[in-house]
Amino acid sequence: MSARFISAVLLCAAAGLAACAPTSSGDAAHSGQSAQSAAAGARACVFQRDIRNFRVSSDERNIYVRGPGQTIYRLEVAGACPELDHPLAIGFAPRGGINNLCTGDMTRLVFGRSASAIPCDVRMAGALSAAEVAALPERERP
């Protein structure tokens, strides 16, 4: 393989990783937007290890998770998920060893209610704007 080919592959990989980079509040301040609205408009990403709290929506179709700072992300449940009623904890079973979630990505959640919990498929819908967070019922805000 030529050095030019390897350089092109590395450049493409770096660009792909940059597309999933979380939006920092410093960048949003320069553009005149809040960090949340900037994250909501872009391909929002969060490392699974940075999720600090979660809540399940009353209809059990969405899971709201709090990432770094005050950013709240919405995960959409894909299909049946019998363990969603009153979970005590969640854990991620990432596909392909990926440890971050970006808008549109699929992952599996395991709910810590029992040792034999069945994983559920979820899709990262993205970061919520400040208005969307304010519109959430209090019991659904992580």
trRosetta pair geometry for C-beta under 8 A, 3 or more apart (Angstrom, degrees):
i j d omega theta_ij theta_ji phi_ij phi_ji
1 5 5.1 -114 -174 77 93 131
1 6 5.8 100 132 -51 122 96
2 5 4.6 99 59 3 84 101
2 6 7.1 -152 95 -2 46 85
3 6 5.7 -55 -147 40 35 111
3 7 6.2 39 153 -22 67 106
4 7 5.7 -54 -148 36 29 113
4 8 6.5 31 153 -21 63 104
5 8 5.8 -54 -151 33 31 111
5 9 6.5 30 152 -18 64 104
6 9 5.7 -53 -149 36 33 112
6 10 6.3 31 154 -16 66 107
7 10 5.8 -57 -147 39 31 110
7 11 6.2 34 154 -22 65 107
8 11 5.7 -53 -147 36 30 113
8 12 6.5 30 155 -18 64 105
9 12 5.9 -55 -150 36 31 110
9 13 6.4 30 153 -18 65 106
10 13 5.6 -53 -146 37 33 112
10 14 6.3 34 155 -20 65 105
11 14 5.8 -53 -147 36 30 111
11 15 6.5 31 153 -19 63 105
12 15 5.7 -54 -148 35 32 112
12 16 6.5 34 153 -20 64 105
13 16 5.7 -54 -150 35 32 113
13 17 6.5 30 153 -16 65 104
14 17 5.8 -54 -149 38 33 109
14 18 6.3 36 153 -22 65 106
15 18 5.6 -53 -147 34 32 114
15 19 6.8 41 152 -28 62 99
16 19 5.8 -48 -156 22 33 114
16 20 7.4 16 152 -5 61 103
17 20 6.1 -67 -160 41 39 102
17 21 7.0 61 143 -52 68 89
18 21 5.3 -25 -154 -11 44 121
19 43 5.8 11 168 67 85 146
19 102 7.5 56 121 -154 85 159
20 43 6.8 -70 -98 120 48 116
20 45 4.2 93 -176 -79 73 160
20 100 6.0 115 159 108 129 136
20 102 4.4 -93 -125 -70 95 138
21 45 6.7 122 72 49 6 134
22 39 7.5 -5 -164 -116 74 113
22 44 7.5 34 -127 -162 67 63
22 45 5.3 -116 -72 76 66 84
22 46 6.4 70 -92 -91 119 51
22 47 7.8 -73 -37 -14 127 82
22 67 7.7 -162 -125 148 138 144
22 68 7.1 64 168 39 163 128
23 27 6.1 -115 -167 67 78 126
23 28 6.2 71 156 -51 115 106
23 35 6.4 163 113 -160 107 76
23 38 5.0 -173 169 118 154 109
23 39 4.6 -151 40 -83 130 77
23 42 5.9 122 -59 51 128 141
23 44 7.1 -58 1 -114 108 74
24 27 5.0 97 63 4 83 99
24 28 7.3 -154 97 -2 46 88
24 35 7.5 -69 148 -126 26 112
25 28 5.5 -56 -148 40 41 113
25 29 6.2 49 152 -30 70 101
25 35 4.1 -44 -103 -77 79 132
25 69 6.9 139 -46 -99 124 161
26 29 5.7 -49 -149 27 31 113
26 30 7.0 30 153 -17 61 101
27 30 5.9 -56 -158 32 35 110
27 31 6.7 18 153 -8 67 109
27 38 7.1 168 102 164 96 160
28 31 5.9 -65 -149 43 35 103
28 33 5.0 -88 -163 83 88 83
28 34 6.1 3 158 143 135 18
28 35 4.4 -177 32 -88 160 53
28 37 7.6 128 -151 61 126 77
28 38 4.0 -138 -106 -2 108 151
28 39 7.8 -43 -74 -28 136 77
29 32 7.9 46 -179 -68 30 24
29 35 8.0 -9 -43 -60 74 84
31 38 6.7 113 64 -99 135 126
33 37 4.9 -120 -178 83 108 111
33 38 4.6 129 103 -59 129 94
33 41 7.9 -58 -176 16 162 135
34 37 4.8 84 56 12 88 99
34 38 6.8 -156 87 -6 43 88
34 130 6.2 13 90 -31 158 129
35 38 5.8 -60 -148 40 29 111
35 39 6.2 27 156 -17 66 109
35 69 6.8 -28 110 121 154 162
35 71 7.0 -91 127 -70 109 105
36 39 5.7 -56 -145 39 31 109
36 40 6.1 31 156 -22 66 108
36 70 7.2 -53 -66 94 118 96
36 71 6.2 177 -103 -107 80 75
36 127 6.5 -152 -154 149 67 119
36 128 7.1 -23 -170 96 113 58
36 129 5.6 116 136 -147 104 41
36 130 4.9 118 81 -49 146 78
36 133 7.3 -65 -160 -9 153 131
37 40 5.5 -50 -141 36 34 114
37 41 6.4 28 159 -16 64 108
37 129 5.2 43 -98 -134 69 98
37 130 6.6 -43 -50 1 89 96
38 41 6.1 -62 -149 38 28 105
38 42 6.4 5 161 -2 64 115
39 42 6.3 -71 -140 47 28 97
39 44 4.6 66 176 -107 86 113
39 71 5.8 -14 76 -129 171 128
39 126 7.9 161 143 176 80 87
39 127 3.9 -14 129 65 111 163
40 44 6.8 2 -89 -49 28 134
40 126 6.4 93 -140 144 55 116
40 127 4.9 -113 -78 90 60 91
40 128 6.4 -8 -97 160 116 13
40 129 4.3 -26 -37 -67 170 78
40 132 7.4 147 -117 15 143 133
43 102 5.5 23 160 -180 100 112
43 103 4.8 -134 -150 38 63 114
43 104 7.5 -43 -141 12 101 111
43 126 7.9 -103 -144 -113 37 103
44 71 7.7 -174 -162 -177 129 132
44 73 6.6 -172 124 -109 132 106
44 102 6.9 166 90 -150 40 61
44 103 5.2 83 43 -43 72 106
44 124 7.8 -143 86 158 90 118
44 126 4.8 107 34 -155 120 73
44 127 3.8 -173 -129 -12 166 103
45 100 5.4 33 178 160 110 119
45 101 6.5 171 -149 89 64 44
45 102 4.0 -24 -93 -94 95 82
45 103 7.4 -91 -65 -7 61 69
46 50 5.8 -127 -178 72 90 117
46 51 6.5 86 140 -66 130 86
46 65 7.6 -177 92 103 158 121
46 67 4.1 -107 -130 -110 137 142
46 68 7.3 -176 -135 6 98 85
46 71 7.3 -173 -85 106 124 129
46 73 5.7 -118 -1 -32 143 153
46 100 6.6 -180 92 -158 30 83
46 101 5.7 -10 58 57 78 91
46 127 8.0 124 -40 -76 113 98
47 50 4.5 84 68 -1 90 109
47 99 6.1 19 -155 129 85 90
47 100 4.7 -50 -98 -99 56 89
48 51 6.0 -34 -164 1 45 114
48 92 4.4 -65 -159 14 146 161
48 94 6.6 -134 -21 -59 155 119
48 99 5.4 -110 27 -175 108 67
48 100 6.6 -147 -16 -100 75 32
48 101 6.3 88 -68 -17 84 100
48 107 7.6 177 -86 -163 130 167
49 99 6.7 13 -18 169 99 117
50 67 5.3 42 118 -158 108 80
50 68 5.1 -36 178 -45 129 90
51 54 6.8 26 166 -58 118 101
51 65 4.7 -26 -145 175 119 126
51 66 6.9 119 -157 71 64 49
51 67 5.9 -43 -95 -95 60 63
51 90 8.0 -49 117 81 140 116
52 66 5.1 -52 60 91 94 102
52 67 7.3 133 7 -129 89 15
52 142 7.7 138 84 147 77 121
53 65 7.1 162 86 -154 47 56
53 66 4.5 17 52 30 93 119
53 142 3.9 157 110 175 99 104
54 63 5.9 0 -172 176 116 100
54 64 6.6 156 -156 84 61 50
54 65 4.6 -19 -100 -101 90 75
54 66 7.3 -143 -70 10 44 73
54 90 5.5 0 34 12 161 134
54 142 5.2 -27 -109 -105 16 133
55 63 7.3 168 83 -158 39 58
55 64 5.0 -9 58 58 89 101
55 139 7.0 165 -165 146 137 53
55 140 5.0 159 122 -160 133 40
55 141 6.3 50 16 66 154 14
55 142 4.7 -156 -7 -70 94 73
56 60 5.9 11 166 -113 117 63
56 62 7.5 150 -160 89 51 52
56 63 5.5 -28 -103 -106 65 76
56 64 7.9 -173 -84 19 17 74
56 84 5.5 150 -146 -176 152 95
56 85 8.0 -135 95 -99 158 25
56 87 6.7 104 -31 20 133 106
56 140 7.7 -88 93 -128 27 80
57 60 6.5 -149 75 -54 76 18
57 61 5.9 -41 67 50 131 68
57 62 4.1 52 -11 57 132 92
57 63 7.3 -115 -6 -72 81 32
57 64 7.0 95 -56 -18 83 99
57 140 5.3 31 -109 -129 61 129
58 137 7.2 15 -21 47 121 148
58 139 7.3 62 -62 93 102 123
58 140 6.8 -81 -23 -70 81 115
59 62 7.5 48 66 15 94 84
60 77 6.7 -14 149 12 68 160
60 81 7.0 -159 165 69 109 108
60 84 4.6 110 -151 120 113 144
60 85 7.0 -35 -94 -69 137 67
61 76 6.7 -13 157 -151 79 73
61 77 5.4 -133 -156 38 38 106
62 74 5.4 -28 -162 -164 119 100
62 75 6.7 139 -162 73 62 51
62 76 5.9 -33 -103 -103 73 54
62 77 6.8 -125 -70 -5 24 88
62 125 7.6 -37 -129 5 106 145
62 140 8.0 44 90 -165 112 126
63 74 7.5 139 72 -160 44 51
63 75 4.4 -19 61 62 95 108
63 77 6.8 94 -18 -55 96 91
63 84 7.9 -125 -74 -133 107 108
63 90 7.4 100 -173 -87 147 162
63 109 7.1 54 20 -53 170 171
63 122 6.4 -41 29 -128 123 149
64 72 5.5 5 -177 -179 104 112
64 73 7.2 158 -155 79 55 43
64 74 5.8 -25 -100 -101 72 66
64 75 7.6 -167 -77 21 24 77
64 128 7.6 -3 -136 -22 109 139
64 136 6.8 55 -84 -135 166 153
64 140 5.8 90 12 162 139 83
64 141 6.8 -64 111 -121 150 31
64 142 5.2 -161 113 -18 93 103
65 72 7.0 158 79 -155 36 63
65 73 5.2 -20 62 61 89 95
65 75 6.4 40 -5 -12 112 113
65 90 8.0 -95 -96 64 117 148
65 142 5.9 32 -139 -14 23 167
66 70 7.5 -50 -151 -154 105 35
66 71 7.2 131 -158 81 58 51
66 72 5.6 -34 -97 -99 64 74
66 73 8.0 169 -92 17 17 76
66 142 4.1 -148 -25 103 100 119
67 71 4.6 -30 59 83 103 106
67 72 7.5 177 12 -95 79 22
67 73 5.9 55 -24 -13 115 114
67 127 7.8 -69 24 -106 133 103
68 71 6.4 22 68 31 58 114
71 127 5.4 -43 -168 -139 107 121
71 128 8.0 152 -169 45 61 72
72 127 7.0 117 76 -156 43 68
72 128 4.8 -18 84 34 96 119
72 133 5.4 124 34 -102 135 110
72 136 7.8 -79 123 -13 161 157
72 141 7.1 -68 -105 -146 156 74
72 142 6.2 156 -124 40 106 102
73 101 7.5 121 156 95 159 125
73 124 6.6 -26 172 -151 125 93
73 125 7.6 152 176 59 75 73
73 126 6.7 -135 -144 132 82 20
73 127 5.3 -50 -95 -95 74 56
73 128 7.1 -169 -100 -8 22 81
74 124 8.0 119 84 -164 52 49
74 125 4.3 -35 92 59 99 122
74 126 6.7 0 45 58 90 54
74 128 6.0 88 -28 -56 104 100
75 101 7.8 -26 -95 169 107 159
75 109 7.4 97 139 -43 155 137
75 122 4.3 24 168 167 114 132
75 123 6.8 154 -162 72 66 35
75 124 5.9 -37 -106 -99 76 49
75 125 6.6 -179 -106 4 18 89
76 122 6.3 153 73 -161 41 74
76 123 4.8 -18 58 58 99 92
76 125 5.0 90 -26 -51 103 114
77 81 5.1 -94 -158 -5 129 140
77 84 7.0 -17 -100 -83 153 147
77 120 6.1 -28 -142 160 96 130
77 121 7.6 104 -166 84 54 58
77 122 5.7 -40 -100 -103 45 85
78 106 7.1 -22 3 -131 153 109
78 120 7.8 150 51 166 67 81
78 121 4.2 -55 66 105 111 105
78 122 6.2 177 4 -102 89 25
78 123 5.7 81 -47 -19 118 99
79 120 7.4 -166 76 -156 90 82
79 121 6.0 50 32 48 114 110
80 120 7.9 -121 108 -123 44 100
81 84 4.7 69 111 -36 108 115
81 109 7.9 23 -142 68 134 110
81 118 7.9 -169 -147 94 54 100
81 120 3.6 29 -118 -115 112 141
82 118 6.2 46 46 48 106 128
83 87 6.2 64 145 -89 89 107
83 111 4.0 176 133 50 124 133
83 113 5.7 -176 -162 30 101 125
83 114 7.5 -129 -122 27 116 98
83 117 5.1 55 -104 -149 160 96
83 118 6.1 175 -23 48 118 77
83 120 6.9 -142 46 -33 101 117
84 87 6.4 -53 -144 -32 32 112
84 111 6.8 -165 -85 -58 39 158
84 120 7.1 41 -59 -48 99 164
86 113 7.3 91 101 -101 76 133
87 90 6.2 56 134 -65 144 82
87 111 3.9 -95 -125 -157 130 119
87 112 6.6 95 -178 43 94 64
87 113 5.5 -103 -128 -43 63 107
88 111 7.7 111 37 173 61 84
88 112 5.2 -86 75 90 92 96
88 113 5.6 132 9 -89 96 64
89 111 7.2 142 79 -165 49 52
89 112 3.4 -1 63 34 98 139
90 109 5.3 -28 -163 -166 112 111
90 110 7.0 137 -162 73 58 47
90 111 5.7 -30 -102 -104 69 59
90 112 6.8 -125 -65 -5 20 93
91 109 7.1 136 71 -162 42 60
91 110 4.6 -24 65 63 95 100
91 111 7.9 -172 22 -78 74 16
91 112 6.4 88 -14 -55 102 100
92 99 7.9 120 99 -139 141 62
92 107 5.7 -18 -155 159 104 135
92 108 7.1 120 -165 77 56 58
92 109 6.3 -39 -102 -105 55 59
92 110 7.5 -165 -77 17 7 84
93 107 7.2 152 69 172 54 84
93 108 4.1 -35 67 82 102 112
93 109 7.3 -174 17 -88 85 10
93 110 5.6 77 -27 -27 111 109
93 119 5.3 -53 30 -118 143 144
94 97 6.5 58 103 -157 115 6
94 98 5.0 -141 173 68 128 64
94 99 5.8 -124 -17 -89 167 45
94 107 5.4 -39 -113 -136 61 110
94 108 7.5 -162 -79 35 17 79
95 98 6.6 0 73 29 60 104
95 106 6.7 19 11 97 141 88
95 107 6.2 -149 1 -117 89 56
95 108 6.9 102 -48 -7 89 96
98 105 7.4 -123 114 -160 148 140
98 107 7.8 -120 81 -94 105 106
101 105 5.0 -158 -152 73 66 132
101 107 5.9 -76 -97 -16 112 137
101 124 4.3 155 164 -69 111 143
102 105 5.0 92 53 -20 64 121
102 124 6.3 144 91 85 21 151
103 124 5.6 -123 -108 116 28 103
103 125 7.0 -8 -137 149 80 20
103 126 4.1 24 -107 -85 113 89
103 127 7.9 -76 -69 -2 108 70
104 123 7.0 -26 -156 -175 25 103
104 124 6.5 -27 30 72 26 89
105 123 7.1 166 87 -152 36 62
105 124 4.8 22 53 21 83 120
106 121 6.1 -8 -169 -169 109 99
106 122 7.1 157 -152 84 61 39
106 123 5.3 -34 -95 -97 70 74
106 124 7.8 -138 -73 3 25 77
107 121 7.7 161 87 -149 30 56
107 122 6.1 -21 65 64 75 87
107 124 7.3 48 5 -37 106 97
108 119 4.1 23 173 170 118 129
108 120 6.7 151 -157 72 68 34
108 121 5.8 -40 -100 -93 72 53
108 122 7.3 134 -117 17 22 80
109 119 6.4 154 74 -157 35 75
109 120 5.1 -21 59 59 91 90
109 122 5.4 32 -12 -3 113 128
110 117 5.2 112 -171 102 84 126
110 119 4.9 -46 -79 -96 79 80
110 120 7.9 161 -83 16 33 71
111 117 5.2 -159 64 -156 68 141
111 120 7.4 30 -20 3 103 115
112 117 6.8 -82 -91 -31 21 157
113 117 6.1 117 48 -89 77 117
114 117 5.2 146 64 -58 76 78
128 132 3.9 -131 -168 93 99 124
128 133 5.0 127 115 -56 128 79
128 136 7.6 4 -169 -38 166 123
129 132 4.7 98 49 6 74 102
129 133 7.1 -137 94 -4 40 85
130 133 5.7 -53 -149 36 32 112
130 134 6.3 33 153 -19 65 107
131 134 5.7 -54 -146 38 31 112
131 135 6.4 30 154 -20 64 108
132 135 5.7 -56 -147 37 32 111
132 136 7.0 47 150 -37 62 93
133 136 5.8 -40 -159 8 36 116
133 141 6.8 77 -168 -119 82 111
136 140 4.8 -124 179 85 105 108
136 141 5.0 129 102 -67 130 86
137 140 4.9 77 63 10 84 106
137 141 7.6 -149 93 -19 43 85
138 141 6.0 -53 -153 19 36 113
